[in-house]
């Protein structure tokens, strides 16, 4: 059995919260704390999915929604599992769940994060704004992107 066959996709939940928190610490310089994600689990305007390999979370997507607008907050995949379509699959699971609820998705991404920007472009996002010096540690601009969701 390959690593790929071992993957399973599930809703973000209290059961995988700790594994998700560990994943985000490896993927981001300033990840959200576990308590922030814990709070999101109690937020009815929050949606998330996790890709698990055994007891480890190897991919995660988390969004919030208000009215018909979705905001993508977190999308990350363990370095060892990248370029296998996990991020694309997680995004597909969110859009399927939000079908008929949200018509547009917004996100912001570090200007230098070319893997993420390429991914988002491949998913149909286009740039709709630019905020100089938006991020710190290190200082960097944010590229704002949006995507019309198919109804
Ligand atoms: C960005 C990230 C989530 C992509 O996850 P992934 O599972 O490897 O992405 P996928 O395999 O689903 O890739 C889908 C498409 O995105 C693009 N893409 C993904 N990684 C890329 C890279 N390193 N370079 C160029 N294009 C890339 C490609 O178009 C790819 O399609 P292809 O493999 O058929 O060419 C992952 O690199 C990551 O976790 N990075 C660190 C966290 C992060 O920066 N998150 C985004 C913050 S806004």
Backbone and ligand atoms as CSV (ligand in chain L), in Angstrom:
chain,resi,resn,atom,element,x,y,z
A,1,UNK,N,N,0.848,-1.206,0.000
A,1,UNK,CA,C,0.000,0.000,0.000
A,1,UNK,C,C,0.884,1.257,0.000
A,2,UNK,N,N,0.575,2.209,-0.848
A,2,UNK,CA,C,1.374,3.430,-0.882
A,2,UNK,C,C,0.860,4.412,0.165
A,3,UNK,N,N,1.694,5.431,0.451
A,3,UNK,CA,C,1.267,6.479,1.394
A,3,UNK,C,C,-0.030,7.119,0.915
A,4,UNK,N,N,-0.140,7.245,-0.421
A,4,UNK,CA,C,-1.307,7.892,-0.995
A,4,UNK,C,C,-2.586,7.132,-0.627
A,5,UNK,N,N,-2.483,5.758,-0.646
A,5,UNK,CA,C,-3.662,4.946,-0.348
A,5,UNK,C,C,-4.087,5.077,1.109
A,6,UNK,N,N,-3.150,5.477,1.993
A,6,UNK,CA,C,-3.461,5.561,3.415
A,6,UNK,C,C,-4.199,6.837,3.789
A,7,UNK,N,N,-4.271,7.771,2.876
A,7,UNK,CA,C,-4.868,9.068,3.221
A,7,UNK,C,C,-6.366,8.962,3.413
A,8,UNK,N,N,-6.868,9.684,4.413
A,8,UNK,CA,C,-8.325,9.777,4.556
A,8,UNK,C,C,-8.696,11.228,4.849
A,9,UNK,N,N,-9.845,11.602,4.341
A,9,UNK,CA,C,-10.299,12.992,4.477
A,9,UNK,C,C,-11.471,13.025,5.442
A,10,UNK,N,N,-11.426,13.995,6.367
A,10,UNK,CA,C,-12.512,14.082,7.347
A,10,UNK,C,C,-12.759,15.540,7.725
A,11,UNK,N,N,-13.887,15.780,8.366
A,11,UNK,CA,C,-14.189,17.131,8.842
A,11,UNK,C,C,-13.193,17.535,9.918
A,12,UNK,N,N,-12.849,18.796,9.970
A,12,UNK,CA,C,-12.065,19.340,11.080
A,12,UNK,C,C,-12.926,19.199,12.341
A,13,UNK,N,N,-12.353,18.595,13.393
A,13,UNK,CA,C,-13.149,18.284,14.582
A,13,UNK,C,C,-12.256,18.256,15.820
A,14,UNK,N,N,-12.883,18.081,16.983
A,14,UNK,CA,C,-12.117,17.990,18.236
A,14,UNK,C,C,-11.154,16.809,18.178
A,15,UNK,N,N,-11.500,15.770,17.427
A,15,UNK,CA,C,-10.650,14.559,17.365
A,15,UNK,C,C,-9.320,14.839,16.663
A,16,UNK,N,N,-9.348,15.697,15.640
A,16,UNK,CA,C,-8.090,15.941,14.909
A,16,UNK,C,C,-7.468,17.312,15.220
A,17,UNK,N,N,-8.063,18.045,16.172
A,17,UNK,CA,C,-7.587,19.395,16.505
A,17,UNK,C,C,-6.086,19.432,16.835
A,18,UNK,N,N,-5.642,18.529,17.693
A,18,UNK,CA,C,-4.238,18.567,18.117
A,18,UNK,C,C,-3.305,18.264,16.941
A,19,UNK,N,N,-3.702,17.272,16.141
A,19,UNK,CA,C,-2.890,16.919,14.964
A,19,UNK,C,C,-2.835,18.095,13.985
A,20,UNK,N,N,-3.944,18.800,13.834
A,20,UNK,CA,C,-3.999,19.966,12.944
A,20,UNK,C,C,-3.072,21.060,13.456
A,21,UNK,N,N,-3.107,21.280,14.760
A,21,UNK,CA,C,-2.272,22.318,15.347
A,21,UNK,C,C,-0.788,22.006,15.107
A,22,UNK,N,N,-0.415,20.734,15.253
A,22,UNK,CA,C,0.985,20.335,14.993
A,22,UNK,C,C,1.339,20.586,13.532
A,23,UNK,N,N,0.426,20.255,12.621
A,23,UNK,CA,C,0.689,20.468,11.187
A,23,UNK,C,C,0.914,21.946,10.888
A,24,UNK,N,N,0.040,22.801,11.416
A,24,UNK,CA,C,0.146,24.223,11.081
A,24,UNK,C,C,1.444,24.827,11.646
A,25,UNK,N,N,1.925,24.273,12.770
A,25,UNK,CA,C,3.199,24.771,13.329
A,25,UNK,C,C,4.352,24.475,12.377
A,26,UNK,N,N,4.249,23.351,11.644
A,26,UNK,CA,C,5.318,23.004,10.693
A,26,UNK,C,C,5.199,23.802,9.397
A,27,UNK,N,N,3.987,24.243,9.080
A,27,UNK,CA,C,3.755,24.858,7.758
A,27,UNK,C,C,3.825,26.381,7.757
A,28,UNK,N,N,3.622,27.018,8.920
A,28,UNK,CA,C,3.558,28.485,8.947
A,28,UNK,C,C,4.541,29.068,9.954
A,29,UNK,N,N,5.059,30.260,9.639
A,29,UNK,CA,C,5.964,30.956,10.561
A,29,UNK,C,C,5.184,31.448,11.779
A,30,UNK,N,N,3.973,31.928,11.573
A,30,UNK,CA,C,3.145,32.417,12.692
A,30,UNK,C,C,1.770,31.735,12.633
A,31,UNK,N,N,1.743,30.467,13.028
A,31,UNK,CA,C,0.457,29.756,12.933
A,31,UNK,C,C,-0.530,30.229,13.990
A,32,UNK,N,N,-1.808,30.014,13.736
A,32,UNK,CA,C,-2.800,30.232,14.784
A,32,UNK,C,C,-2.524,29.242,15.903
A,33,UNK,N,N,-2.844,29.655,17.136
A,33,UNK,CA,C,-2.660,28.749,18.274
A,33,UNK,C,C,-3.758,27.689,18.266
A,34,UNK,N,N,-3.515,26.614,19.030
A,34,UNK,CA,C,-4.524,25.556,19.113
A,34,UNK,C,C,-5.833,26.104,19.686
A,35,UNK,N,N,-5.713,27.080,20.610
A,35,UNK,CA,C,-6.949,27.609,21.217
A,35,UNK,C,C,-7.774,28.409,20.195
A,36,UNK,N,N,-7.110,29.051,19.248
A,36,UNK,CA,C,-7.880,29.756,18.200
A,36,UNK,C,C,-8.627,28.729,17.348
A,37,UNK,N,N,-7.931,27.655,16.970
A,37,UNK,CA,C,-8.619,26.626,16.177
A,37,UNK,C,C,-9.741,25.981,16.992
A,38,UNK,N,N,-9.491,25.804,18.300
A,38,UNK,CA,C,-10.527,25.241,19.181
A,38,UNK,C,C,-11.781,26.112,19.134
A,39,UNK,N,N,-11.570,27.437,19.205
A,39,UNK,CA,C,-12.702,28.364,19.155
A,39,UNK,C,C,-13.439,28.247,17.816
A,40,UNK,N,N,-12.658,28.059,16.748
A,40,UNK,CA,C,-13.272,27.935,15.422
A,40,UNK,C,C,-14.175,26.706,15.330
A,41,UNK,N,N,-13.838,25.669,16.105
A,41,UNK,CA,C,-14.684,24.467,16.092
A,41,UNK,C,C,-16.070,24.766,16.644
A,42,UNK,N,N,-16.125,25.781,17.509
A,42,UNK,CA,C,-17.422,26.144,18.101
A,42,UNK,C,C,-18.134,27.227,17.293
A,43,UNK,N,N,-17.481,27.714,16.247
A,43,UNK,CA,C,-18.044,28.788,15.425
A,43,UNK,C,C,-18.933,28.199,14.328
A,44,UNK,N,N,-20.225,28.492,14.334
A,44,UNK,CA,C,-21.097,27.911,13.311
A,44,UNK,C,C,-20.810,28.449,11.910
A,45,UNK,N,N,-20.051,29.550,11.822
A,45,UNK,CA,C,-19.715,30.120,10.511
A,45,UNK,C,C,-18.300,29.723,10.096
A,46,UNK,N,N,-17.938,28.513,10.462
A,46,UNK,CA,C,-16.595,28.011,10.198
A,46,UNK,C,C,-16.720,26.647,9.529
A,47,UNK,N,N,-15.836,26.379,8.571
A,47,UNK,CA,C,-15.842,25.065,7.923
A,47,UNK,C,C,-14.400,24.628,7.685
A,48,UNK,N,N,-14.129,23.357,7.938
A,48,UNK,CA,C,-12.764,22.882,7.735
A,48,UNK,C,C,-12.740,21.396,7.440
A,49,UNK,N,N,-11.715,20.992,6.682
A,49,UNK,CA,C,-11.492,19.572,6.408
A,49,UNK,C,C,-10.016,19.266,6.635
A,50,UNK,N,N,-9.767,18.004,6.962
A,50,UNK,CA,C,-8.404,17.574,7.285
A,50,UNK,C,C,-8.092,16.317,6.492
A,51,UNK,N,N,-6.861,16.224,6.024
A,51,UNK,CA,C,-6.383,14.996,5.400
A,51,UNK,C,C,-5.492,14.302,6.422
A,52,UNK,N,N,-5.826,13.071,6.768
A,52,UNK,CA,C,-5.087,12.333,7.797
A,52,UNK,C,C,-4.284,11.197,7.159
A,53,UNK,N,N,-3.098,10.959,7.696
A,53,UNK,CA,C,-2.309,9.772,7.364
A,53,UNK,C,C,-2.024,9.114,8.712
A,54,UNK,N,N,-2.723,8.057,9.006
A,54,UNK,CA,C,-2.629,7.475,10.351
A,54,UNK,C,C,-3.127,8.486,11.361
A,55,UNK,N,N,-2.317,8.730,12.405
A,55,UNK,CA,C,-2.726,9.697,13.432
A,55,UNK,C,C,-2.276,11.117,13.111
A,56,UNK,N,N,-1.581,11.291,11.993
A,56,UNK,CA,C,-1.045,12.614,11.658
A,56,UNK,C,C,-1.927,13.350,10.664
A,57,UNK,N,N,-2.130,14.634,10.934
A,57,UNK,CA,C,-2.786,15.485,9.945
A,57,UNK,C,C,-1.720,15.890,8.937
A,58,UNK,N,N,-1.981,15.642,7.648
A,58,UNK,CA,C,-1.002,16.009,6.622
A,58,UNK,C,C,-1.542,17.099,5.682
A,59,UNK,N,N,-2.795,17.484,5.887
A,59,UNK,CA,C,-3.358,18.572,5.109
A,59,UNK,C,C,-4.546,19.163,5.850
A,60,UNK,N,N,-4.764,20.457,5.639
A,60,UNK,CA,C,-5.856,21.111,6.372
A,60,UNK,C,C,-6.338,22.332,5.626
A,61,UNK,N,N,-7.649,22.511,5.599
A,61,UNK,CA,C,-8.221,23.747,5.074
A,61,UNK,C,C,-9.230,24.253,6.085
A,62,UNK,N,N,-9.224,25.569,6.282
A,62,UNK,CA,C,-10.189,26.168,7.205
A,62,UNK,C,C,-10.681,27.487,6.629
A,63,UNK,N,N,-12.009,27.670,6.628
A,63,UNK,CA,C,-12.620,28.892,6.107
A,63,UNK,C,C,-13.692,29.390,7.061
A,64,UNK,N,N,-13.998,30.667,6.946
A,64,UNK,CA,C,-15.170,31.256,7.611
A,64,UNK,C,C,-16.100,31.774,6.529
A,65,UNK,N,N,-17.366,31.885,6.861
A,65,UNK,CA,C,-18.291,32.472,5.888
A,65,UNK,C,C,-19.272,33.393,6.592
A,66,UNK,N,N,-19.615,34.468,5.872
A,66,UNK,CA,C,-20.612,35.432,6.327
A,66,UNK,C,C,-21.452,35.763,5.109
A,67,UNK,N,N,-22.790,35.640,5.254
A,67,UNK,CA,C,-23.694,35.795,4.110
A,67,UNK,C,C,-23.172,34.915,2.972
A,68,UNK,N,N,-22.959,35.483,1.774
A,68,UNK,CA,C,-22.522,34.604,0.676
A,68,UNK,C,C,-21.010,34.685,0.437
A,69,UNK,N,N,-20.269,35.205,1.430
A,69,UNK,CA,C,-18.822,35.365,1.253
A,69,UNK,C,C,-18.038,34.375,2.110
A,70,UNK,N,N,-17.153,33.671,1.444
A,70,UNK,CA,C,-16.287,32.711,2.114
A,70,UNK,C,C,-14.888,33.334,2.230
A,71,UNK,N,N,-14.230,33.139,3.356
A,71,UNK,CA,C,-12.846,33.595,3.497
A,71,UNK,C,C,-11.976,32.383,3.806
A,72,UNK,N,N,-10.956,32.196,2.984
A,72,UNK,CA,C,-10.048,31.077,3.213
A,72,UNK,C,C,-8.966,31.541,4.189
A,73,UNK,N,N,-8.925,30.942,5.364
A,73,UNK,CA,C,-7.952,31.348,6.390
A,73,UNK,C,C,-6.694,30.499,6.382
A,74,UNK,N,N,-6.873,29.193,6.285
A,74,UNK,CA,C,-5.726,28.275,6.367
A,74,UNK,C,C,-5.843,27.209,5.295
A,75,UNK,N,N,-4.754,27.016,4.569
A,75,UNK,CA,C,-4.641,25.862,3.672
A,75,UNK,C,C,-3.190,25.435,3.719
A,76,UNK,N,N,-2.943,24.229,4.187
A,76,UNK,CA,C,-1.550,23.781,4.266
A,76,UNK,C,C,-1.466,22.262,4.132
A,77,UNK,N,N,-0.307,21.839,3.647
A,77,UNK,CA,C,-0.044,20.411,3.448
A,77,UNK,C,C,1.370,20.133,3.940
A,78,UNK,N,N,1.518,19.056,4.682
A,78,UNK,CA,C,2.830,18.611,5.168
A,78,UNK,C,C,3.803,18.530,3.988
A,79,UNK,N,N,5.023,19.031,4.199
A,79,UNK,CA,C,6.008,19.107,3.113
A,79,UNK,C,C,6.178,17.763,2.388
A,80,UNK,N,N,6.159,16.671,3.159
A,80,UNK,CA,C,6.395,15.347,2.569
A,80,UNK,C,C,5.230,14.874,1.699
A,81,UNK,N,N,4.119,15.566,1.775
A,81,UNK,CA,C,2.915,15.120,1.045
A,81,UNK,C,C,2.481,16.098,-0.044
A,82,UNK,N,N,3.355,17.073,-0.342
A,82,UNK,CA,C,2.952,18.093,-1.324
A,82,UNK,C,C,2.996,17.572,-2.753
A,83,UNK,N,N,2.325,18.281,-3.640
A,83,UNK,CA,C,2.233,17.975,-5.081
A,83,UNK,C,C,1.576,16.626,-5.344
A,84,UNK,N,N,0.627,16.256,-4.506
A,84,UNK,CA,C,-0.166,15.042,-4.739
A,84,UNK,C,C,-1.647,15.384,-4.876
A,85,UNK,N,N,-1.951,16.678,-4.950
A,85,UNK,CA,C,-3.348,17.068,-5.127
A,85,UNK,C,C,-4.139,17.180,-3.838
A,86,UNK,N,N,-3.452,17.147,-2.690
A,86,UNK,CA,C,-4.188,17.200,-1.410
A,86,UNK,C,C,-4.852,18.571,-1.222
A,87,UNK,N,N,-4.121,19.649,-1.484
A,87,UNK,CA,C,-4.706,20.986,-1.312
A,87,UNK,C,C,-5.897,21.163,-2.251
A,88,UNK,N,N,-5.732,20.723,-3.487
A,88,UNK,CA,C,-6.817,20.846,-4.466
A,88,UNK,C,C,-8.054,20.063,-4.004
A,89,UNK,N,N,-7.823,18.875,-3.445
A,89,UNK,CA,C,-8.949,18.041,-2.975
A,89,UNK,C,C,-9.655,18.715,-1.782
A,90,UNK,N,N,-8.861,19.260,-0.853
A,90,UNK,CA,C,-9.454,19.926,0.321
A,90,UNK,C,C,-10.308,21.118,-0.115
A,91,UNK,N,N,-9.794,21.875,-1.075
A,91,UNK,CA,C,-10.561,23.016,-1.601
A,91,UNK,C,C,-11.866,22.523,-2.230
A,92,UNK,N,N,-11.792,21.427,-2.974
A,92,UNK,CA,C,-12.991,20.867,-3.601
A,92,UNK,C,C,-14.028,20.456,-2.567
A,93,UNK,N,N,-13.570,19.945,-1.438
A,93,UNK,CA,C,-14.507,19.527,-0.392
A,93,UNK,C,C,-15.219,20.740,0.208
A,94,UNK,N,N,-14.477,21.833,0.392
A,94,UNK,CA,C,-15.098,23.058,0.924
A,94,UNK,C,C,-16.105,23.620,-0.079
A,95,UNK,N,N,-15.718,23.712,-1.333
A,95,UNK,CA,C,-16.630,24.327,-2.310
A,95,UNK,C,C,-17.891,23.475,-2.471
A,96,UNK,N,N,-17.717,22.162,-2.379
A,96,UNK,CA,C,-18.902,21.296,-2.481
A,96,UNK,C,C,-19.846,21.553,-1.303
A,97,UNK,N,N,-19.249,21.649,-0.106
A,97,UNK,CA,C,-20.091,21.864,1.082
A,97,UNK,C,C,-20.777,23.236,1.055
A,98,UNK,N,N,-20.095,24.234,0.482
A,98,UNK,CA,C,-20.628,25.598,0.522
A,98,UNK,C,C,-21.476,25.946,-0.701
A,99,UNK,N,N,-21.665,24.944,-1.564
A,99,UNK,CA,C,-22.483,25.168,-2.753
A,99,UNK,C,C,-23.884,25.627,-2.339
A,100,UNK,N,N,-24.375,26.708,-2.968
A,100,UNK,CA,C,-25.696,27.227,-2.622
A,100,UNK,C,C,-25.681,28.144,-1.410
A,101,UNK,N,N,-24.538,28.253,-0.732
A,101,UNK,CA,C,-24.421,29.135,0.446
A,101,UNK,C,C,-23.565,30.355,0.081
A,102,UNK,N,N,-22.373,30.091,-0.470
A,102,UNK,CA,C,-21.442,31.183,-0.790
A,102,UNK,C,C,-21.242,31.291,-2.301
A,103,UNK,N,N,-21.074,32.524,-2.765
A,103,UNK,CA,C,-20.868,32.739,-4.199
A,103,UNK,C,C,-19.472,33.257,-4.512
A,104,UNK,N,N,-18.736,33.645,-3.473
A,104,UNK,CA,C,-17.407,34.198,-3.716
A,104,UNK,C,C,-16.494,33.845,-2.542
A,105,UNK,N,N,-15.205,33.659,-2.847
A,105,UNK,CA,C,-14.234,33.375,-1.781
A,105,UNK,C,C,-13.100,34.391,-1.860
A,106,UNK,N,N,-12.661,34.864,-0.704
A,106,UNK,CA,C,-11.545,35.814,-0.627
A,106,UNK,C,C,-10.411,35.198,0.174
A,107,UNK,N,N,-9.193,35.633,-0.142
A,107,UNK,CA,C,-8.032,35.203,0.656
A,107,UNK,C,C,-6.924,36.226,0.502
A,108,UNK,N,N,-5.936,36.120,1.363
A,108,UNK,CA,C,-4.719,36.915,1.200
A,108,UNK,C,C,-3.521,35.993,1.361
A,109,UNK,N,N,-2.462,36.313,0.625
A,109,UNK,CA,C,-1.294,35.431,0.606
A,109,UNK,C,C,-0.041,36.287,0.501
A,110,UNK,N,N,1.039,35.818,1.143
A,110,UNK,CA,C,2.311,36.553,1.049
A,110,UNK,C,C,2.743,36.642,-0.424
A,111,UNK,N,N,3.238,37.808,-0.782
A,111,UNK,CA,C,3.618,38.032,-2.174
A,111,UNK,C,C,4.648,37.001,-2.657
A,112,UNK,N,N,5.566,36.599,-1.763
A,112,UNK,CA,C,6.639,35.684,-2.183
A,112,UNK,C,C,6.207,34.217,-2.217
A,113,UNK,N,N,4.979,33.937,-1.786
A,113,UNK,CA,C,4.547,32.541,-1.677
A,113,UNK,C,C,4.045,32.029,-3.036
A,114,UNK,N,N,5.018,31.772,-3.924
A,114,UNK,CA,C,4.644,31.392,-5.291
A,114,UNK,C,C,3.922,30.046,-5.373
A,115,UNK,N,N,4.310,29.029,-4.562
A,115,UNK,CA,C,3.530,27.779,-4.625
A,115,UNK,C,C,2.049,28.025,-4.346
A,116,UNK,N,N,1.765,28.799,-3.286
A,116,UNK,CA,C,0.357,29.050,-2.938
A,116,UNK,C,C,-0.323,29.900,-4.011
A,117,UNK,N,N,0.365,30.920,-4.506
A,117,UNK,CA,C,-0.272,31.779,-5.520
A,117,UNK,C,C,-0.570,30.981,-6.799
A,118,UNK,N,N,0.379,30.075,-7.147
A,118,UNK,CA,C,0.146,29.244,-8.339
A,118,UNK,C,C,-1.034,28.309,-8.111
A,119,UNK,N,N,-1.082,27.733,-6.901
A,119,UNK,CA,C,-2.217,26.866,-6.567
A,119,UNK,C,C,-3.529,27.634,-6.693
A,120,UNK,N,N,-3.584,28.824,-6.072
A,120,UNK,CA,C,-4.838,29.574,-6.085
A,120,UNK,C,C,-5.248,29.954,-7.507
A,121,UNK,N,N,-4.248,30.346,-8.315
A,121,UNK,CA,C,-4.579,30.672,-9.712
A,121,UNK,C,C,-5.145,29.447,-10.425
A,122,UNK,N,N,-4.560,28.287,-10.122
A,122,UNK,CA,C,-5.045,27.061,-10.789
A,122,UNK,C,C,-6.457,26.708,-10.327
A,123,UNK,N,N,-6.853,27.207,-9.158
A,123,UNK,CA,C,-8.198,26.943,-8.646
A,123,UNK,C,C,-9.210,27.989,-9.128
A,124,UNK,N,N,-8.723,29.010,-9.842
A,124,UNK,CA,C,-9.629,30.023,-10.397
A,124,UNK,C,C,-9.592,31.367,-9.682
A,125,UNK,N,N,-8.687,31.531,-8.712
A,125,UNK,CA,C,-8.575,32.825,-8.021
A,125,UNK,C,C,-7.855,33.834,-8.917
A,126,UNK,N,N,-8.273,35.094,-8.800
A,126,UNK,CA,C,-7.578,36.185,-9.492
A,126,UNK,C,C,-7.230,37.261,-8.464
A,127,UNK,N,N,-6.170,38.006,-8.760
A,127,UNK,CA,C,-5.765,39.065,-7.829
A,127,UNK,C,C,-6.775,40.207,-7.867
A,128,UNK,N,N,-7.199,40.671,-6.679
A,128,UNK,CA,C,-8.132,41.804,-6.641
A,128,UNK,C,C,-7.667,42.876,-5.664
A,129,UNK,N,N,-6.407,42.801,-5.238
A,129,UNK,CA,C,-5.892,43.832,-4.348
A,129,UNK,C,C,-4.453,43.544,-3.958
A,130,UNK,N,N,-3.840,44.556,-3.327
A,130,UNK,CA,C,-2.425,44.435,-2.940
A,130,UNK,C,C,-2.214,45.323,-1.728
A,131,UNK,N,N,-1.698,44.753,-0.635
A,131,UNK,CA,C,-1.461,45.558,0.567
A,131,UNK,C,C,0.026,45.526,0.923
A,132,UNK,N,N,0.731,46.644,0.670
A,132,UNK,CA,C,2.164,46.680,0.988
A,132,UNK,C,C,2.387,46.517,2.495
A,133,UNK,N,N,3.458,45.866,2.879
A,133,UNK,CA,C,3.873,45.692,4.290
A,133,UNK,C,C,2.725,45.175,5.171
A,134,UNK,N,N,1.929,44.297,4.653
A,134,UNK,CA,C,0.771,43.775,5.397
A,134,UNK,C,C,1.220,42.766,6.458
A,135,UNK,N,N,2.209,41.951,6.090
A,135,UNK,CA,C,2.697,40.925,7.023
A,135,UNK,C,C,3.958,41.413,7.737
A,136,UNK,N,N,4.208,40.827,8.912
A,136,UNK,CA,C,5.478,41.089,9.607
A,136,UNK,C,C,6.209,39.764,9.801
A,137,UNK,N,N,7.479,39.879,10.227
A,137,UNK,CA,C,8.310,38.667,10.504
A,137,UNK,C,C,8.318,37.644,9.382
A,138,UNK,N,N,8.820,37.916,8.228
A,138,UNK,CA,C,9.380,39.175,7.761
A,138,UNK,C,C,8.300,40.070,7.147
A,139,UNK,N,N,8.631,41.391,7.116
A,139,UNK,CA,C,7.729,42.361,6.487
A,139,UNK,C,C,7.498,41.965,5.031
A,140,UNK,N,N,6.262,41.986,4.633
A,140,UNK,CA,C,5.974,41.600,3.248
A,140,UNK,C,C,4.578,42.051,2.853
A,141,UNK,N,N,4.396,42.247,1.561
A,141,UNK,CA,C,3.078,42.635,1.053
A,141,UNK,C,C,2.151,41.422,0.990
A,142,UNK,N,N,0.857,41.721,1.063
A,142,UNK,CA,C,-0.153,40.687,0.850
A,142,UNK,C,C,-0.768,40.876,-0.529
A,143,UNK,N,N,-0.909,39.770,-1.236
A,143,UNK,CA,C,-1.672,39.771,-2.475
A,143,UNK,C,C,-3.074,39.293,-2.106
A,144,UNK,N,N,-4.084,40.097,-2.451
A,144,UNK,CA,C,-5.463,39.722,-2.171
A,144,UNK,C,C,-6.034,39.037,-3.413
A,145,UNK,N,N,-6.740,37.947,-3.195
A,145,UNK,CA,C,-7.288,37.197,-4.327
A,145,UNK,C,C,-8.753,36.857,-4.070
A,146,UNK,N,N,-9.491,36.683,-5.148
A,146,UNK,CA,C,-10.885,36.268,-4.986
A,146,UNK,C,C,-11.250,35.272,-6.089
A,147,UNK,N,N,-12.275,34.512,-5.807
A,147,UNK,CA,C,-12.708,33.477,-6.741
A,147,UNK,C,C,-14.227,33.392,-6.703
A,148,UNK,N,N,-14.828,33.450,-7.862
A,148,UNK,CA,C,-16.274,33.268,-7.949
A,148,UNK,C,C,-16.548,31.777,-7.805
A,149,UNK,N,N,-17.485,31.428,-6.946
A,149,UNK,CA,C,-17.783,30.014,-6.754
A,149,UNK,C,C,-18.929,29.614,-7.675
A,150,UNK,N,N,-18.771,28.452,-8.277
A,150,UNK,CA,C,-19.789,27.978,-9.206
A,150,UNK,C,C,-21.050,27.633,-8.424
A,151,UNK,N,N,-22.193,28.110,-8.928
A,151,UNK,CA,C,-23.456,27.820,-8.202
A,151,UNK,C,C,-24.128,26.586,-8.755
L,1,LIG,C1,C,0.512,25.761,-1.050
L,1,LIG,C2,C,0.274,24.323,-0.570
L,1,LIG,C3,C,-0.942,24.305,0.338
L,1,LIG,C4,C,0.007,23.427,-1.817
L,1,LIG,O1,O,-0.375,22.116,-1.360
L,1,LIG,P1,P,-0.258,20.847,-2.305
L,1,LIG,O2,O,-1.072,19.738,-1.721
L,1,LIG,O3,O,1.160,20.560,-2.587
L,1,LIG,O4,O,-0.958,21.364,-3.646
L,1,LIG,P2,P,-1.562,20.435,-4.809
L,1,LIG,O5,O,-0.750,19.183,-4.940
L,1,LIG,O6,O,-3.026,20.279,-4.602
L,1,LIG,O7,O,-1.260,21.356,-6.068
L,1,LIG,C5,C,-2.272,21.785,-6.966
L,1,LIG,C6,C,-1.638,22.764,-7.951
L,1,LIG,O8,O,-1.110,23.908,-7.280
L,1,LIG,C7,C,0.089,24.359,-7.919
L,1,LIG,N1,N,1.252,24.175,-7.039
L,1,LIG,C8,C,1.252,23.581,-5.829
L,1,LIG,N2,N,2.504,23.634,-5.301
L,1,LIG,C9,C,3.283,24.270,-6.191
L,1,LIG,C10,C,4.664,24.615,-6.228
L,1,LIG,N3,N,5.505,24.318,-5.202
L,1,LIG,N4,N,5.134,25.276,-7.306
L,1,LIG,C11,C,4.312,25.584,-8.341
L,1,LIG,N5,N,3.000,25.263,-8.373
L,1,LIG,C12,C,2.478,24.617,-7.310
L,1,LIG,C13,C,0.213,23.495,-9.164
L,1,LIG,O9,O,-0.529,24.121,-10.198
L,1,LIG,C14,C,-0.455,22.210,-8.708
L,1,LIG,O10,O,-0.898,21.409,-9.763
L,1,LIG,P3,P,0.124,20.323,-10.404
L,1,LIG,O11,O,0.784,19.592,-9.271
L,1,LIG,O12,O,-0.782,19.473,-11.229
L,1,LIG,O13,O,1.123,21.119,-11.190
L,1,LIG,C15,C,1.529,23.769,0.156
L,1,LIG,O14,O,2.675,24.022,-0.620
L,1,LIG,C16,C,1.745,24.347,1.532
L,1,LIG,O15,O,1.204,23.844,2.523
L,1,LIG,N6,N,2.553,25.428,1.654
L,1,LIG,C17,C,2.858,26.009,2.968
L,1,LIG,C18,C,1.640,26.657,3.592
L,1,LIG,C19,C,1.113,27.780,2.723
L,1,LIG,O16,O,1.882,28.583,2.203
L,1,LIG,N7,N,-0.224,27.830,2.586
L,1,LIG,C20,C,-0.880,28.880,1.852
L,1,LIG,C21,C,-0.907,30.120,2.683
L,1,LIG,S1,S,-1.941,31.352,2.002
